[in-house]
Amino acid sequence: MADKKQKQNVVEELRKLDGPALTSKLAELKQQLVEQHRAHAAQELPSAHVIRKTRREIAKTLTLMGEAARKPAEKKEEDK
């Protein structure tokens, strides 16, 4: 149950960010993923599960960025 709340907190935290902050967060997560892959290949990473978590957080960030990009387009269509 706590895991579900933690996921919601991540999404809520990401929703508070604006466009440039989301882009910055995405770049940070991608760099983190590269570093995790390197550590996993060198057998320095105790659990590969953190890679999955990072990939999912990247996907959530990309989804929110897509939603933000679609909102202005939807608003223009409603104004017509």
mmCIF file of the N, C-alpha and C atoms, coordinates in Angstrom:
data_MODEL
# 
_entry.id   MODEL 
# 
loop_
_atom_site.group_PDB 
_atom_site.id 
_atom_site.type_symbol 
_atom_site.label_atom_id 
_atom_site.label_alt_id 
_atom_site.label_comp_id 
_atom_site.label_asym_id 
_atom_site.label_entity_id 
_atom_site.label_seq_id 
_atom_site.pdbx_PDB_ins_code 
_atom_site.Cartn_x 
_atom_site.Cartn_y 
_atom_site.Cartn_z 
_atom_site.occupancy 
_atom_site.B_iso_or_equiv 
_atom_site.pdbx_formal_charge 
_atom_site.auth_seq_id 
_atom_site.auth_comp_id 
_atom_site.auth_asym_id 
_atom_site.auth_atom_id 
_atom_site.pdbx_PDB_model_num 
ATOM 1   N N  . MET A 1 1  ? 0.821   -1.188 0.000   1.00 0.00 ? 1  MET A N  1 
ATOM 2   C CA . MET A 1 1  ? 0.000   0.000  0.000   1.00 0.00 ? 1  MET A CA 1 
ATOM 3   C C  . MET A 1 1  ? 0.868   1.257  0.000   1.00 0.00 ? 1  MET A C  1 
ATOM 4   N N  . ALA A 1 2  ? 1.926   1.231  0.757   1.00 0.00 ? 2  ALA A N  1 
ATOM 5   C CA . ALA A 1 2  ? 2.819   2.392  0.820   1.00 0.00 ? 2  ALA A CA 1 
ATOM 6   C C  . ALA A 1 2  ? 3.466   2.637  -0.533  1.00 0.00 ? 2  ALA A C  1 
ATOM 7   N N  . ASP A 1 3  ? 3.674   1.557  -1.301  1.00 0.00 ? 3  ASP A N  1 
ATOM 8   C CA . ASP A 1 3  ? 4.287   1.681  -2.620  1.00 0.00 ? 3  ASP A CA 1 
ATOM 9   C C  . ASP A 1 3  ? 3.404   2.499  -3.558  1.00 0.00 ? 3  ASP A C  1 
ATOM 10  N N  . LYS A 1 4  ? 2.093   2.306  -3.467  1.00 0.00 ? 4  LYS A N  1 
ATOM 11  C CA . LYS A 1 4  ? 1.152   3.047  -4.307  1.00 0.00 ? 4  LYS A CA 1 
ATOM 12  C C  . LYS A 1 4  ? 1.168   4.533  -3.959  1.00 0.00 ? 4  LYS A C  1 
ATOM 13  N N  . LYS A 1 5  ? 1.225   4.839  -2.674  1.00 0.00 ? 5  LYS A N  1 
ATOM 14  C CA . LYS A 1 5  ? 1.291   6.235  -2.246  1.00 0.00 ? 5  LYS A CA 1 
ATOM 15  C C  . LYS A 1 5  ? 2.586   6.882  -2.708  1.00 0.00 ? 5  LYS A C  1 
ATOM 16  N N  . GLN A 1 6  ? 3.675   6.110  -2.680  1.00 0.00 ? 6  GLN A N  1 
ATOM 17  C CA . GLN A 1 6  ? 4.964   6.627  -3.116  1.00 0.00 ? 6  GLN A CA 1 
ATOM 18  C C  . GLN A 1 6  ? 4.911   6.958  -4.609  1.00 0.00 ? 6  GLN A C  1 
ATOM 19  N N  . LYS A 1 7  ? 4.268   6.114  -5.408  1.00 0.00 ? 7  LYS A N  1 
ATOM 20  C CA . LYS A 1 7  ? 4.128   6.368  -6.839  1.00 0.00 ? 7  LYS A CA 1 
ATOM 21  C C  . LYS A 1 7  ? 3.313   7.638  -7.081  1.00 0.00 ? 7  LYS A C  1 
ATOM 22  N N  . GLN A 1 8  ? 2.250   7.818  -6.309  1.00 0.00 ? 8  GLN A N  1 
ATOM 23  C CA . GLN A 1 8  ? 1.424   9.010  -6.459  1.00 0.00 ? 8  GLN A CA 1 
ATOM 24  C C  . GLN A 1 8  ? 2.210   10.251 -6.080  1.00 0.00 ? 8  GLN A C  1 
ATOM 25  N N  . ASN A 1 9  ? 3.045   10.151 -5.056  1.00 0.00 ? 9  ASN A N  1 
ATOM 26  C CA . ASN A 1 9  ? 3.852   11.287 -4.645  1.00 0.00 ? 9  ASN A CA 1 
ATOM 27  C C  . ASN A 1 9  ? 4.831   11.688 -5.736  1.00 0.00 ? 9  ASN A C  1 
ATOM 28  N N  . VAL A 1 10 ? 5.396   10.711 -6.435  1.00 0.00 ? 10 VAL A N  1 
ATOM 29  C CA . VAL A 1 10 ? 6.332   11.006 -7.527  1.00 0.00 ? 10 VAL A CA 1 
ATOM 30  C C  . VAL A 1 10 ? 5.605   11.757 -8.628  1.00 0.00 ? 10 VAL A C  1 
ATOM 31  N N  . VAL A 1 11 ? 4.419   11.301 -8.989  1.00 0.00 ? 11 VAL A N  1 
ATOM 32  C CA . VAL A 1 11 ? 3.649   11.950 -10.046 1.00 0.00 ? 11 VAL A CA 1 
ATOM 33  C C  . VAL A 1 11 ? 3.231   13.353 -9.616  1.00 0.00 ? 11 VAL A C  1 
ATOM 34  N N  . GLU A 1 12 ? 2.787   13.502 -8.382  1.00 0.00 ? 12 GLU A N  1 
ATOM 35  C CA . GLU A 1 12 ? 2.398   14.826 -7.875  1.00 0.00 ? 12 GLU A CA 1 
ATOM 36  C C  . GLU A 1 12 ? 3.588   15.779 -7.893  1.00 0.00 ? 12 GLU A C  1 
ATOM 37  N N  . GLU A 1 13 ? 4.751   15.267 -7.517  1.00 0.00 ? 13 GLU A N  1 
ATOM 38  C CA . GLU A 1 13 ? 5.967   16.083 -7.521  1.00 0.00 ? 13 GLU A CA 1 
ATOM 39  C C  . GLU A 1 13 ? 6.302   16.526 -8.953  1.00 0.00 ? 13 GLU A C  1 
ATOM 40  N N  . LEU A 1 14 ? 6.163   15.613 -9.902  1.00 0.00 ? 14 LEU A N  1 
ATOM 41  C CA . LEU A 1 14 ? 6.465   15.947 -11.290 1.00 0.00 ? 14 LEU A CA 1 
ATOM 42  C C  . LEU A 1 14 ? 5.440   16.927 -11.865 1.00 0.00 ? 14 LEU A C  1 
ATOM 43  N N  . ARG A 1 15 ? 4.179   16.811 -11.466 1.00 0.00 ? 15 ARG A N  1 
ATOM 44  C CA . ARG A 1 15 ? 3.140   17.722 -11.971 1.00 0.00 ? 15 ARG A CA 1 
ATOM 45  C C  . ARG A 1 15 ? 3.366   19.162 -11.517 1.00 0.00 ? 15 ARG A C  1 
ATOM 46  N N  . LYS A 1 16 ? 4.058   19.339 -10.412 1.00 0.00 ? 16 LYS A N  1 
ATOM 47  C CA . LYS A 1 16 ? 4.326   20.681 -9.907  1.00 0.00 ? 16 LYS A CA 1 
ATOM 48  C C  . LYS A 1 16 ? 5.384   21.408 -10.742 1.00 0.00 ? 16 LYS A C  1 
ATOM 49  N N  . LEU A 1 17 ? 6.159   20.654 -11.513 1.00 0.00 ? 17 LEU A N  1 
ATOM 50  C CA . LEU A 1 17 ? 7.236   21.247 -12.292 1.00 0.00 ? 17 LEU A CA 1 
ATOM 51  C C  . LEU A 1 17 ? 6.704   21.832 -13.594 1.00 0.00 ? 17 LEU A C  1 
ATOM 52  N N  . ASP A 1 18 ? 7.335   22.922 -14.064 1.00 0.00 ? 18 ASP A N  1 
ATOM 53  C CA . ASP A 1 18 ? 6.947   23.510 -15.334 1.00 0.00 ? 18 ASP A CA 1 
ATOM 54  C C  . ASP A 1 18 ? 7.787   22.878 -16.457 1.00 0.00 ? 18 ASP A C  1 
ATOM 55  N N  . GLY A 1 19 ? 7.621   23.352 -17.672 1.00 0.00 ? 19 GLY A N  1 
ATOM 56  C CA . GLY A 1 19 ? 8.273   22.781 -18.847 1.00 0.00 ? 19 GLY A CA 1 
ATOM 57  C C  . GLY A 1 19 ? 9.784   22.661 -18.744 1.00 0.00 ? 19 GLY A C  1 
ATOM 58  N N  . PRO A 1 20 ? 10.502  23.772 -18.502 1.00 0.00 ? 20 PRO A N  1 
ATOM 59  C CA . PRO A 1 20 ? 11.962  23.679 -18.424 1.00 0.00 ? 20 PRO A CA 1 
ATOM 60  C C  . PRO A 1 20 ? 12.445  22.810 -17.259 1.00 0.00 ? 20 PRO A C  1 
ATOM 61  N N  . ALA A 1 21 ? 11.732  22.836 -16.162 1.00 0.00 ? 21 ALA A N  1 
ATOM 62  C CA . ALA A 1 21 ? 12.105  22.009 -15.010 1.00 0.00 ? 21 ALA A CA 1 
ATOM 63  C C  . ALA A 1 21 ? 11.905  20.526 -15.327 1.00 0.00 ? 21 ALA A C  1 
ATOM 64  N N  . LEU A 1 22 ? 10.830  20.204 -16.066 1.00 0.00 ? 22 LEU A N  1 
ATOM 65  C CA . LEU A 1 22 ? 10.605  18.817 -16.474 1.00 0.00 ? 22 LEU A CA 1 
ATOM 66  C C  . LEU A 1 22 ? 11.706  18.352 -17.418 1.00 0.00 ? 22 LEU A C  1 
ATOM 67  N N  . THR A 1 23 ? 12.104  19.226 -18.332 1.00 0.00 ? 23 THR A N  1 
ATOM 68  C CA . THR A 1 23 ? 13.171  18.886 -19.272 1.00 0.00 ? 23 THR A CA 1 
ATOM 69  C C  . THR A 1 23 ? 14.471  18.639 -18.521 1.00 0.00 ? 23 THR A C  1 
ATOM 70  N N  . SER A 1 24 ? 14.738  19.466 -17.534 1.00 0.00 ? 24 SER A N  1 
ATOM 71  C CA . SER A 1 24 ? 15.933  19.306 -16.716 1.00 0.00 ? 24 SER A CA 1 
ATOM 72  C C  . SER A 1 24 ? 15.879  17.994 -15.926 1.00 0.00 ? 24 SER A C  1 
ATOM 73  N N  . LYS A 1 25 ? 14.719  17.701 -15.373 1.00 0.00 ? 25 LYS A N  1 
ATOM 74  C CA . LYS A 1 25 ? 14.529  16.460 -14.608 1.00 0.00 ? 25 LYS A CA 1 
ATOM 75  C C  . LYS A 1 25 ? 14.725  15.250 -15.514 1.00 0.00 ? 25 LYS A C  1 
ATOM 76  N N  . LEU A 1 26 ? 14.222  15.332 -16.746 1.00 0.00 ? 26 LEU A N  1 
ATOM 77  C CA . LEU A 1 26 ? 14.372  14.237 -17.701 1.00 0.00 ? 26 LEU A CA 1 
ATOM 78  C C  . LEU A 1 26 ? 15.845  13.997 -18.020 1.00 0.00 ? 26 LEU A C  1 
ATOM 79  N N  . ALA A 1 27 ? 16.598  15.067 -18.258 1.00 0.00 ? 27 ALA A N  1 
ATOM 80  C CA . ALA A 1 27 ? 18.027  14.932 -18.540 1.00 0.00 ? 27 ALA A CA 1 
ATOM 81  C C  . ALA A 1 27 ? 18.759  14.310 -17.353 1.00 0.00 ? 27 ALA A C  1 
ATOM 82  N N  . GLU A 1 28 ? 18.375  14.728 -16.159 1.00 0.00 ? 28 GLU A N  1 
ATOM 83  C CA . GLU A 1 28 ? 18.982  14.186 -14.936 1.00 0.00 ? 28 GLU A CA 1 
ATOM 84  C C  . GLU A 1 28 ? 18.695  12.693 -14.805 1.00 0.00 ? 28 GLU A C  1 
ATOM 85  N N  . LEU A 1 29 ? 17.461  12.298 -15.068 1.00 0.00 ? 29 LEU A N  1 
ATOM 86  C CA . LEU A 1 29 ? 17.084  10.888 -14.969 1.00 0.00 ? 29 LEU A CA 1 
ATOM 87  C C  . LEU A 1 29 ? 17.798  10.045 -16.015 1.00 0.00 ? 29 LEU A C  1 
ATOM 88  N N  . LYS A 1 30 ? 17.931  10.569 -17.222 1.00 0.00 ? 30 LYS A N  1 
ATOM 89  C CA . LYS A 1 30 ? 18.630  9.824  -18.274 1.00 0.00 ? 30 LYS A CA 1 
ATOM 90  C C  . LYS A 1 30 ? 20.101  9.630  -17.913 1.00 0.00 ? 30 LYS A C  1 
ATOM 91  N N  . GLN A 1 31 ? 20.721  10.667 -17.351 1.00 0.00 ? 31 GLN A N  1 
ATOM 92  C CA . GLN A 1 31 ? 22.115  10.554 -16.921 1.00 0.00 ? 31 GLN A CA 1 
ATOM 93  C C  . GLN A 1 31 ? 22.232  9.534  -15.792 1.00 0.00 ? 31 GLN A C  1 
ATOM 94  N N  . GLN A 1 32 ? 21.265  9.545  -14.892 1.00 0.00 ? 32 GLN A N  1 
ATOM 95  C CA . GLN A 1 32 ? 21.242  8.587  -13.785 1.00 0.00 ? 32 GLN A CA 1 
ATOM 96  C C  . GLN A 1 32 ? 21.117  7.162  -14.322 1.00 0.00 ? 32 GLN A C  1 
ATOM 97  N N  . LEU A 1 33 ? 20.288  6.966  -15.351 1.00 0.00 ? 33 LEU A N  1 
ATOM 98  C CA . LEU A 1 33 ? 20.099  5.647  -15.941 1.00 0.00 ? 33 LEU A CA 1 
ATOM 99  C C  . LEU A 1 33 ? 21.390  5.149  -16.582 1.00 0.00 ? 33 LEU A C  1 
ATOM 100 N N  . VAL A 1 34 ? 22.091  6.033  -17.280 1.00 0.00 ? 34 VAL A N  1 
ATOM 101 C CA . VAL A 1 34 ? 23.370  5.650  -17.890 1.00 0.00 ? 34 VAL A CA 1 
ATOM 102 C C  . VAL A 1 34 ? 24.353  5.211  -16.812 1.00 0.00 ? 34 VAL A C  1 
ATOM 103 N N  . GLU A 1 35 ? 24.399  5.967  -15.749 1.00 0.00 ? 35 GLU A N  1 
ATOM 104 C CA . GLU A 1 35 ? 25.309  5.642  -14.640 1.00 0.00 ? 35 GLU A CA 1 
ATOM 105 C C  . GLU A 1 35 ? 24.917  4.316  -13.982 1.00 0.00 ? 35 GLU A C  1 
ATOM 106 N N  . GLN A 1 36 ? 23.629  4.060  -13.862 1.00 0.00 ? 36 GLN A N  1 
ATOM 107 C CA . GLN A 1 36 ? 23.170  2.799  -13.275 1.00 0.00 ? 36 GLN A CA 1 
ATOM 108 C C  . GLN A 1 36 ? 23.528  1.617  -14.174 1.00 0.00 ? 36 GLN A C  1 
ATOM 109 N N  . HIS A 1 37 ? 23.394  1.796  -15.493 1.00 0.00 ? 37 HIS A N  1 
ATOM 110 C CA . HIS A 1 37 ? 23.769  0.727  -16.425 1.00 0.00 ? 37 HIS A CA 1 
ATOM 111 C C  . HIS A 1 37 ? 25.272  0.438  -16.321 1.00 0.00 ? 37 HIS A C  1 
ATOM 112 N N  . ARG A 1 38 ? 26.074  1.500  -16.196 1.00 0.00 ? 38 ARG A N  1 
ATOM 113 C CA . ARG A 1 38 ? 27.511  1.318  -16.060 1.00 0.00 ? 38 ARG A CA 1 
ATOM 114 C C  . ARG A 1 38 ? 27.832  0.554  -14.782 1.00 0.00 ? 38 ARG A C  1 
ATOM 115 N N  . ALA A 1 39 ? 27.200  0.953  -13.697 1.00 0.00 ? 39 ALA A N  1 
ATOM 116 C CA . ALA A 1 39 ? 27.431  0.298  -12.409 1.00 0.00 ? 39 ALA A CA 1 
ATOM 117 C C  . ALA A 1 39 ? 26.978  -1.162 -12.441 1.00 0.00 ? 39 ALA A C  1 
ATOM 118 N N  . HIS A 1 40 ? 25.883  -1.425 -13.132 1.00 0.00 ? 40 HIS A N  1 
ATOM 119 C CA . HIS A 1 40 ? 25.384  -2.802 -13.230 1.00 0.00 ? 40 HIS A CA 1 
ATOM 120 C C  . HIS A 1 40 ? 26.355  -3.664 -14.037 1.00 0.00 ? 40 HIS A C  1 
ATOM 121 N N  . ALA A 1 41 ? 26.889  -3.108 -15.119 1.00 0.00 ? 41 ALA A N  1 
ATOM 122 C CA . ALA A 1 41 ? 27.835  -3.845 -15.950 1.00 0.00 ? 41 ALA A CA 1 
ATOM 123 C C  . ALA A 1 41 ? 29.122  -4.142 -15.181 1.00 0.00 ? 41 ALA A C  1 
ATOM 124 N N  . ALA A 1 42 ? 29.518  -3.230 -14.303 1.00 0.00 ? 42 ALA A N  1 
ATOM 125 C CA . ALA A 1 42 ? 30.721  -3.420 -13.492 1.00 0.00 ? 42 ALA A CA 1 
ATOM 126 C C  . ALA A 1 42 ? 30.427  -4.202 -12.215 1.00 0.00 ? 42 ALA A C  1 
ATOM 127 N N  . GLN A 1 43 ? 29.213  -4.689 -12.091 1.00 0.00 ? 43 GLN A N  1 
ATOM 128 C CA . GLN A 1 43 ? 28.750  -5.449 -10.930 1.00 0.00 ? 43 GLN A CA 1 
ATOM 129 C C  . GLN A 1 43 ? 28.921  -4.669 -9.626  1.00 0.00 ? 43 GLN A C  1 
ATOM 130 N N  . GLU A 1 44 ? 28.709  -3.362 -9.713  1.00 0.00 ? 44 GLU A N  1 
ATOM 131 C CA . GLU A 1 44 ? 28.760  -2.502 -8.536  1.00 0.00 ? 44 GLU A CA 1 
ATOM 132 C C  . GLU A 1 44 ? 27.373  -2.194 -7.997  1.00 0.00 ? 44 GLU A C  1 
ATOM 133 N N  . LEU A 1 45 ? 26.360  -2.530 -8.778  1.00 0.00 ? 45 LEU A N  1 
ATOM 134 C CA . LEU A 1 45 ? 24.987  -2.248 -8.395  1.00 0.00 ? 45 LEU A CA 1 
ATOM 135 C C  . LEU A 1 45 ? 24.419  -3.452 -7.658  1.00 0.00 ? 45 LEU A C  1 
ATOM 136 N N  . PRO A 1 46 ? 23.994  -3.285 -6.408  1.00 0.00 ? 46 PRO A N  1 
ATOM 137 C CA . PRO A 1 46 ? 23.515  -4.432 -5.638  1.00 0.00 ? 46 PRO A CA 1 
ATOM 138 C C  . PRO A 1 46 ? 22.236  -5.052 -6.208  1.00 0.00 ? 46 PRO A C  1 
ATOM 139 N N  . SER A 1 47 ? 21.370  -4.217 -6.811  1.00 0.00 ? 47 SER A N  1 
ATOM 140 C CA . SER A 1 47 ? 20.109  -4.718 -7.358  1.00 0.00 ? 47 SER A CA 1 
ATOM 141 C C  . SER A 1 47 ? 19.787  -3.990 -8.657  1.00 0.00 ? 47 SER A C  1 
ATOM 142 N N  . ALA A 1 48 ? 19.447  -4.749 -9.668  1.00 0.00 ? 48 ALA A N  1 
ATOM 143 C CA . ALA A 1 48 ? 19.117  -4.156 -10.963 1.00 0.00 ? 48 ALA A CA 1 
ATOM 144 C C  . ALA A 1 48 ? 17.729  -3.509 -10.944 1.00 0.00 ? 48 ALA A C  1 
ATOM 145 N N  . HIS A 1 49 ? 17.023  -3.670 -9.850  1.00 0.00 ? 49 HIS A N  1 
ATOM 146 C CA . HIS A 1 49 ? 15.667  -3.125 -9.752  1.00 0.00 ? 49 HIS A CA 1 
ATOM 147 C C  . HIS A 1 49 ? 15.658  -1.593 -9.835  1.00 0.00 ? 49 HIS A C  1 
ATOM 148 N N  . VAL A 1 50 ? 16.716  -0.954 -9.408  1.00 0.00 ? 50 VAL A N  1 
ATOM 149 C CA . VAL A 1 50 ? 16.761  0.512  -9.464  1.00 0.00 ? 50 VAL A CA 1 
ATOM 150 C C  . VAL A 1 50 ? 16.736  1.004  -10.909 1.00 0.00 ? 50 VAL A C  1 
ATOM 151 N N  . ILE A 1 51 ? 17.251  0.197  -11.830 1.00 0.00 ? 51 ILE A N  1 
ATOM 152 C CA . ILE A 1 51 ? 17.216  0.561  -13.249 1.00 0.00 ? 51 ILE A CA 1 
ATOM 153 C C  . ILE A 1 51 ? 15.771  0.619  -13.717 1.00 0.00 ? 51 ILE A C  1 
ATOM 154 N N  . ARG A 1 52 ? 14.983  -0.354 -13.318 1.00 0.00 ? 52 ARG A N  1 
ATOM 155 C CA . ARG A 1 52 ? 13.569  -0.389 -13.696 1.00 0.00 ? 52 ARG A CA 1 
ATOM 156 C C  . ARG A 1 52 ? 12.829  0.825  -13.133 1.00 0.00 ? 52 ARG A C  1 
ATOM 157 N N  . LYS A 1 53 ? 13.104  1.161  -11.890 1.00 0.00 ? 53 LYS A N  1 
ATOM 158 C CA . LYS A 1 53 ? 12.451  2.314  -11.270 1.00 0.00 ? 53 LYS A CA 1 
ATOM 159 C C  . LYS A 1 53 ? 12.795  3.602  -12.018 1.00 0.00 ? 53 LYS A C  1 
ATOM 160 N N  . THR A 1 54 ? 14.048  3.741  -12.397 1.00 0.00 ? 54 THR A N  1 
ATOM 161 C CA . THR A 1 54 ? 14.475  4.938  -13.119 1.00 0.00 ? 54 THR A CA 1 
ATOM 162 C C  . THR A 1 54 ? 13.810  5.006  -14.488 1.00 0.00 ? 54 THR A C  1 
ATOM 163 N N  . ARG A 1 55 ? 13.738  3.882  -15.185 1.00 0.00 ? 55 ARG A N  1 
ATOM 164 C CA . ARG A 1 55 ? 13.073  3.859  -16.500 1.00 0.00 ? 55 ARG A CA 1 
ATOM 165 C C  . ARG A 1 55 ? 11.611  4.251  -16.375 1.00 0.00 ? 55 ARG A C  1 
ATOM 166 N N  . ARG A 1 56 ? 10.968  3.784  -15.343 1.00 0.00 ? 56 ARG A N  1 
ATOM 167 C CA . ARG A 1 56 ? 9.556   4.122  -15.136 1.00 0.00 ? 56 ARG A CA 1 
ATOM 168 C C  . ARG A 1 56 ? 9.373   5.599  -14.810 1.00 0.00 ? 56 ARG A C  1 
ATOM 169 N N  . GLU A 1 57 ? 10.291  6.151  -14.045 1.00 0.00 ? 57 GLU A N  1 
ATOM 170 C CA . GLU A 1 57 ? 10.207  7.575  -13.722 1.00 0.00 ? 57 GLU A CA 1 
ATOM 171 C C  . GLU A 1 57 ? 10.440  8.418  -14.981 1.00 0.00 ? 57 GLU A C  1 
ATOM 172 N N  . ILE A 1 58 ? 11.324  7.947  -15.865 1.00 0.00 ? 58 ILE A N  1 
ATOM 173 C CA . ILE A 1 58 ? 11.532  8.628  -17.151 1.00 0.00 ? 58 ILE A CA 1 
ATOM 174 C C  . ILE A 1 58 ? 10.241  8.589  -17.958 1.00 0.00 ? 58 ILE A C  1 
ATOM 175 N N  . ALA A 1 59 ? 9.583   7.446  -17.978 1.00 0.00 ? 59 ALA A N  1 
ATOM 176 C CA . ALA A 1 59 ? 8.326   7.312  -18.721 1.00 0.00 ? 59 ALA A CA 1 
ATOM 177 C C  . ALA A 1 59 ? 7.247   8.236  -18.151 1.00 0.00 ? 59 ALA A C  1 
ATOM 178 N N  . LYS A 1 60 ? 7.168   8.336  -16.840 1.00 0.00 ? 60 LYS A N  1 
ATOM 179 C CA . LYS A 1 60 ? 6.182   9.231  -16.220 1.00 0.00 ? 60 LYS A CA 1 
ATOM 180 C C  . LYS A 1 60 ? 6.470   10.681 -16.594 1.00 0.00 ? 60 LYS A C  1 
ATOM 181 N N  . THR A 1 61 ? 7.746   11.045 -16.596 1.00 0.00 ? 61 THR A N  1 
ATOM 182 C CA . THR A 1 61 ? 8.130   12.410 -16.949 1.00 0.00 ? 61 THR A CA 1 
ATOM 183 C C  . THR A 1 61 ? 7.767   12.708 -18.394 1.00 0.00 ? 61 THR A C  1 
ATOM 184 N N  . LEU A 1 62 ? 8.060   11.776 -19.294 1.00 0.00 ? 62 LEU A N  1 
ATOM 185 C CA . LEU A 1 62 ? 7.720   11.968 -20.707 1.00 0.00 ? 62 LEU A CA 1 
ATOM 186 C C  . LEU A 1 62 ? 6.205   12.069 -20.916 1.00 0.00 ? 62 LEU A C  1 
ATOM 187 N N  . THR A 1 63 ? 5.454   11.287 -20.158 1.00 0.00 ? 63 THR A N  1 
ATOM 188 C CA . THR A 1 63 ? 3.998   11.342 -20.249 1.00 0.00 ? 63 THR A CA 1 
ATOM 189 C C  . THR A 1 63 ? 3.478   12.708 -19.825 1.00 0.00 ? 63 THR A C  1 
ATOM 190 N N  . LEU A 1 64 ? 3.998   13.225 -18.734 1.00 0.00 ? 64 LEU A N  1 
ATOM 191 C CA . LEU A 1 64 ? 3.559   14.542 -18.268 1.00 0.00 ? 64 LEU A CA 1 
ATOM 192 C C  . LEU A 1 64 ? 3.969   15.640 -19.250 1.00 0.00 ? 64 LEU A C  1 
ATOM 193 N N  . MET A 1 65 ? 5.134   15.495 -19.864 1.00 0.00 ? 65 MET A N  1 
ATOM 194 C CA . MET A 1 65 ? 5.557   16.470 -20.862 1.00 0.00 ? 65 MET A CA 1 
ATOM 195 C C  . MET A 1 65 ? 4.625   16.437 -22.079 1.00 0.00 ? 65 MET A C  1 
ATOM 196 N N  . GLY A 1 66 ? 4.203   15.247 -22.469 1.00 0.00 ? 66 GLY A N  1 
ATOM 197 C CA . GLY A 1 66 ? 3.259   15.107 -23.576 1.00 0.00 ? 66 GLY A CA 1 
ATOM 198 C C  . GLY A 1 66 ? 1.904   15.695 -23.244 1.00 0.00 ? 66 GLY A C  1 
ATOM 199 N N  . GLU A 1 67 ? 1.444   15.475 -22.021 1.00 0.00 ? 67 GLU A N  1 
ATOM 200 C CA . GLU A 1 67 ? 0.173   16.057 -21.582 1.00 0.00 ? 67 GLU A CA 1 
ATOM 201 C C  . GLU A 1 67 ? 0.242   17.575 -21.610 1.00 0.00 ? 67 GLU A C  1 
ATOM 202 N N  . ALA A 1 68 ? 1.353   18.112 -21.151 1.00 0.00 ? 68 ALA A N  1 
ATOM 203 C CA . ALA A 1 68 ? 1.518   19.569 -21.126 1.00 0.00 ? 68 ALA A CA 1 
ATOM 204 C C  . ALA A 1 68 ? 1.543   20.134 -22.546 1.00 0.00 ? 68 ALA A C  1 
ATOM 205 N N  . ALA A 1 69 ? 2.121   19.404 -23.470 1.00 0.00 ? 69 ALA A N  1 
ATOM 206 C CA . ALA A 1 69 ? 2.186   19.862 -24.856 1.00 0.00 ? 69 ALA A CA 1 
ATOM 207 C C  . ALA A 1 69 ? 0.808   19.811 -25.518 1.00 0.00 ? 69 ALA A C  1 
ATOM 208 N N  . ARG A 1 70 ? -0.012  18.852 -25.133 1.00 0.00 ? 70 ARG A N  1 
ATOM 209 C CA . ARG A 1 70 ? -1.341  18.713 -25.738 1.00 0.00 ? 70 ARG A CA 1 
ATOM 210 C C  . ARG A 1 70 ? -2.347  19.705 -25.179 1.00 0.00 ? 70 ARG A C  1 
ATOM 211 N N  . LYS A 1 71 ? -2.159  20.168 -23.967 1.00 0.00 ? 71 LYS A N  1 
ATOM 212 C CA . LYS A 1 71 ? -3.129  21.077 -23.343 1.00 0.00 ? 71 LYS A CA 1 
ATOM 213 C C  . LYS A 1 71 ? -3.356  22.347 -24.157 1.00 0.00 ? 71 LYS A C  1 
ATOM 214 N N  . PRO A 1 72 ? -2.323  23.055 -24.608 1.00 0.00 ? 72 PRO A N  1 
ATOM 215 C CA . PRO A 1 72 ? -2.579  24.264 -25.403 1.00 0.00 ? 72 PRO A CA 1 
ATOM 216 C C  . PRO A 1 72 ? -3.322  23.959 -26.703 1.00 0.00 ? 72 PRO A C  1 
ATOM 217 N N  . ALA A 1 73 ? -3.025  22.831 -27.333 1.00 0.00 ? 73 ALA A N  1 
ATOM 218 C CA . ALA A 1 73 ? -3.699  22.468 -28.574 1.00 0.00 ? 73 ALA A CA 1 
ATOM 219 C C  . ALA A 1 73 ? -5.187  22.199 -28.321 1.00 0.00 ? 73 ALA A C  1 
ATOM 220 N N  . GLU A 1 74 ? -5.498  21.519 -27.238 1.00 0.00 ? 74 GLU A N  1 
ATOM 221 C CA . GLU A 1 74 ? -6.892  21.237 -26.894 1.00 0.00 ? 74 GLU A CA 1 
ATOM 222 C C  . GLU A 1 74 ? -7.636  22.534 -26.574 1.00 0.00 ? 74 GLU A C  1 
ATOM 223 N N  . LYS A 1 75 ? -6.973  23.438 -25.920 1.00 0.00 ? 75 LYS A N  1 
ATOM 224 C CA . LYS A 1 75 ? -7.599  24.700 -25.545 1.00 0.00 ? 75 LYS A CA 1 
ATOM 225 C C  . LYS A 1 75 ? -7.927  25.525 -26.791 1.00 0.00 ? 75 LYS A C  1 
ATOM 226 N N  . LYS A 1 76 ? -7.048  25.515 -27.785 1.00 0.00 ? 76 LYS A N  1 
ATOM 227 C CA . LYS A 1 76 ? -7.277  26.255 -29.033 1.00 0.00 ? 76 LYS A CA 1 
ATOM 228 C C  . LYS A 1 76 ? -8.480  25.686 -29.782 1.00 0.00 ? 76 LYS A C  1 
ATOM 229 N N  . GLU A 1 77 ? -8.620  24.354 -29.759 1.00 0.00 ? 77 GLU A N  1 
ATOM 230 C CA . GLU A 1 77 ? -9.744  23.725 -30.428 1.00 0.00 ? 77 GLU A CA 1 
ATOM 231 C C  . GLU A 1 77 ? -11.070 24.090 -29.761 1.00 0.00 ? 77 GLU A C  1 
ATOM 232 N N  . GLU A 1 78 ? -11.057 24.226 -28.432 1.00 0.00 ? 78 GLU A N  1 
ATOM 233 C CA . GLU A 1 78 ? -12.271 24.585 -27.707 1.00 0.00 ? 78 GLU A CA 1 
ATOM 234 C C  . GLU A 1 78 ? -12.683 26.022 -27.989 1.00 0.00 ? 78 GLU A C  1 
ATOM 235 N N  . ASP A 1 79 ? -11.704 26.893 -28.248 1.00 0.00 ? 79 ASP A N  1 
ATOM 236 C CA . ASP A 1 79 ? -11.987 28.299 -28.503 1.00 0.00 ? 79 ASP A CA 1 
ATOM 237 C C  . ASP A 1 79 ? -12.651 28.517 -29.862 1.00 0.00 ? 79 ASP A C  1 
ATOM 238 N N  . LYS A 1 80 ? -12.524 27.587 -30.769 1.00 0.00 ? 80 LYS A N  1 
ATOM 239 C CA . LYS A 1 80 ? -13.081 27.754 -32.127 1.00 0.00 ? 80 LYS A CA 1 
ATOM 240 C C  . LYS A 1 80 ? -14.570 27.704 -32.150 1.00 0.00 ? 80 LYS A C  1 
# 
